[in-house]
Amino acid sequence: MMKFFTDFFKAIGNCFKAFSVIFEKGLWPYSFVFLFVWILLWVLSLYGLFVLADGVSDWLSSYIDFNSIPEAGHWLSFAKPYLVGGFQFLIKLIFKFLFWFVSSTFLKYVLLMILSPVFSLLSEHADEKLTGNSYPFNLIQLLKDIVRGISINLRNMLLEYFFIFICFIASVIFPPLFIVTTPFLLFLGWYYVGFSLLDYSCERHKYGVSKSIQFIKSNRGTACGIGFAYSLFMALPFLPGSVIGIMFGPSIGVVGSTISFLEITKKIDKTK
């Protein structure tokens, strides 16, 4: 447990250290790519989310037809004006929240998959700047990296949804478990984001998928710390007028994961 939290906070430190690497090594242009893609995805998903929520709530409102209650003579007649408007408002609110929660996780992985080629290139360039190693551009290798990145993210998304479902059911059956399931799901989400970002370095250093999974599992604290820093910055846009998060969240996550990977492998090499 001590190793987990030591690695966790060290990874967060590496993500903040990534700022100097991004600006000093000329990697800042990537931030504008992330900004454009994130805004486009968010607007499209938010529009689709609200349209879907409104459609479902309207269907339920027509199925549970409060308009059929007579103006007088029914035990609910006095409440009819409130039931019609209030029920529709409540249902829309519930479904918008539910769809937002589910879609926010989905959007996170869609973003990671769409940006997979950019993440791969940024991680590679960060490695070159930090170590002096040369990685000549190879289209075939880049395509392999993209396929692997998408596959890893699909795997992680399905696993995260599985645990969300289990925790949701458990919390419904025994509500006090909410105190445990909430932080668990937070750390789980951070872990899978960090997992995805660390895998780009693993791939570049010729780790097979099974070896990469084993490597990241043995460095869970590092993965969670990277995911935390990424998620923290990606949450900043919800503060009025802030675009810092969506510009630099992905950059510091990728570069921070590259720094962390190089530090870990350097330690491993020293012990051999």
N, C-alpha and C positions, 0 to 999 in steps of 0.2 A: 504493500500500500504506500509506503514511504517513497519507493522508486516511482510509482505512478504519479504522485503529486510533484515530485522533483522534476520528472520529465515533462509534466503538464505545464508547469510554470516556466521551465526553460524553453519549451516550444513557443509559448506566448512571447517570451523575450526575443526569440529568433524572428518571430513575425514582425515585431516592432523594429528589430535590427534591419529587417528587409527594406525599410524605408530608405536608409542610407545607400543600400546596394542599388535600389531602383533608380534613384536620382544620380548617384555618382557614376554608375555604369551605363547610364543612358537607356534604361528599360522603361521609362515613364510613358512612352507612346502607347504601350499596351493598354494603359488605363482607359484611354478613350474608346477602344474597341469594346471593353467590358461595359462602359457606360451606355453606349449605343444599344448593345444587345439586351442588357438588363431592362432598360426603359421600354424597348419594343415588346419584350416578353411580358413584362408586368402589365402594360396597358391592355394587351390582347387578352391575357388570362383574367384580369380583373373584369373586363367587359363581359367575357364569356361566363365567368362565375356568377355575376349578378343577373344575367339573362337566364341562366339555368335555375338559380334560386327562385327568381320571380315566377318562372314557368312551373316549377314543382309546387310552390306555395299556392299559385292560382288553381292548379289542378286539385290540390287538397281542399281548397276553399269551396270548389264546385262540388266535390265529392261529399264533403260535410256541409250541406247547404243550409246555412242559417237564414237565408232569405225565405225559406219555406215556412218559417215560424210565423204564425199570424200576428197581426198587430195587437190583438187582444184575445183573451180566453185561453192562452197557453201559459204554462207555468214559467216559461222563459221570455214571454212577450215583453216584459219590462226591460229586459237586458238586451233585446235584439239589436238596437243601434250600436251597443258597445261590442257585442259578440262579432258582428259582421266586420267592422273595421279593426277591432282589437285583435281578433283571431288571425286575420290576414297579416297584420303587422308583426305579431309574435312569430308566426310560422316563417315569414320571410326573414326575420332577424335570426331565428334558430338555424335555418338552412344556409343563410349567408355565412354565419359563423362556422358551421360544420364544413361547408364546402371550402371556405377560406383555409381552415386548418388542414384539410386533406390536400387541397391544391397547393398550399405553400410548401409542403414537403415535396409534392410532385414537381412544382416549379423549380425548386432547388436542384433537383436531379436533372431536369430538362436543361437548365442553365449549365450545369456541369458537363452534360453530354454535348450540347451545342458548342461550348467553348473548348471542348477537348483538344482540337488541333492547336488552338492558341495557347492553352495551358502547356501543352507538350513543347511548343517552341519556346515559350517563356522560361520554362524549367531548364531546357537545354541551354539557352543563352545565359541564364543565371549561373549555371554550372561552369560554362566556359569562362565567364568573368571572374568567378571565385577561385577556380583551380588552374586556369590556363589550358585546360584540355580542349581539344578541337573536335567538334562533331559536325562534319560536313553535311550539308542538306541532302537528304535522301528521301525522295517522294514515296518510295515503297515502304520505307521504315515509318514515315509519317502516317501513312494510311494504316499500317499495322498498329501504331500507337493510338490512332483514332478508334479503330475497332476494339482494341483492348480497353480503352478508356470508357467507351460506351458500355461494353460488357460488364466491366467492374461496377459502373454506376447503376446499371439495371439490377445487378445482383444485390448491391447495397440497398437500393430502393425497395426491393421486394422484402428483404430482411427487416428493414426498418418498419415497413407497413405491417409486417407480421407481428412484430413486437408492440407496435401501437395498438393493434387489434387485441392482442392478449392483455395488455395493460388496461385498455378500455373496458373489456369484459370483467376483468378482475376488480376494477374500481367500481363498476356498477353493482357487482355482487357484494363487495365489501368496501364501501366508500372511504373508510380511513386509509386504505391502501394508496389513495391519491397522494398522500404525503410522501410515499416512497416512489410511486410510479412516475410522478412528474420530474424529479431530478434524474431518475434513471433514463427517461426518454430524452431529456436534454443532453446528457452525456452521450447517449447512444447516437443522437443526431450529430453531435460534434465529432464523434469517433468515425462515423462513416464519411463525413466530409473530409476529415484529415486523411482517412484511408485512401480516398480517391486522389487527393493531391500528392500524397507520398508515392503513390504507385507510378507516377510519371518518372520519378528518379529511379525507382526499382526497374522499370522497363528499360530505361536508358543504360543501366548498368547490367543488363542481360539477366535479370531475375525472371524466372518463369512465374506464372500466375501463382502456383502453389507456394513457391519460395517467397514471393512477395507477400502473400497472405500470412505466412508464418512470421516473416520479418516484422510486419506491422502489428500482428497480435502480440509479439513479444515487446513491442514499444507502444502499447495502448495509450499511455500517458502523453506521449509525443503527438500521436494522432488526435487525441482529444484536445490538446492545447492548440494545435493548428486549426482544428475545426471551430474551437471557441473564438479565436481571433478573427477568423474568416466570418463567422456568424455575427460577431459583435459589429464589425464594420458594415456588413450587409444590412444590419438593422438601423444604421445611422440615417439612411434616407428618409425614414419616417419622422425624423426631426425636421421642422420647417426649414426649407431652403438648403438642406444639406445634400451635397452630391459626393462628399468625400468618401463615404462608404462604398458606393457602387463603383467609384473610380478605382479605389485602392484596395478594397476587400479582397478581390480575386488575386491581385498582384502580390499583396503581402502574404496571402495564403500559399501561393505557388512558390514564391521566392523563399519564404520562411520554411516551407517543407523541404526545399532543396538544401538550405543551410543545415537544417536538422538532420537530414539524411547523410550529408557529407560528414557531419560531426560524429554520428553514430558509427558509420562505416570506418572512419579513421580510428575510433576507439577499438573496434573489432580487429582491425589490421594490426594494431599495436599489441594486442593480446595473443596474436598467433605466433 
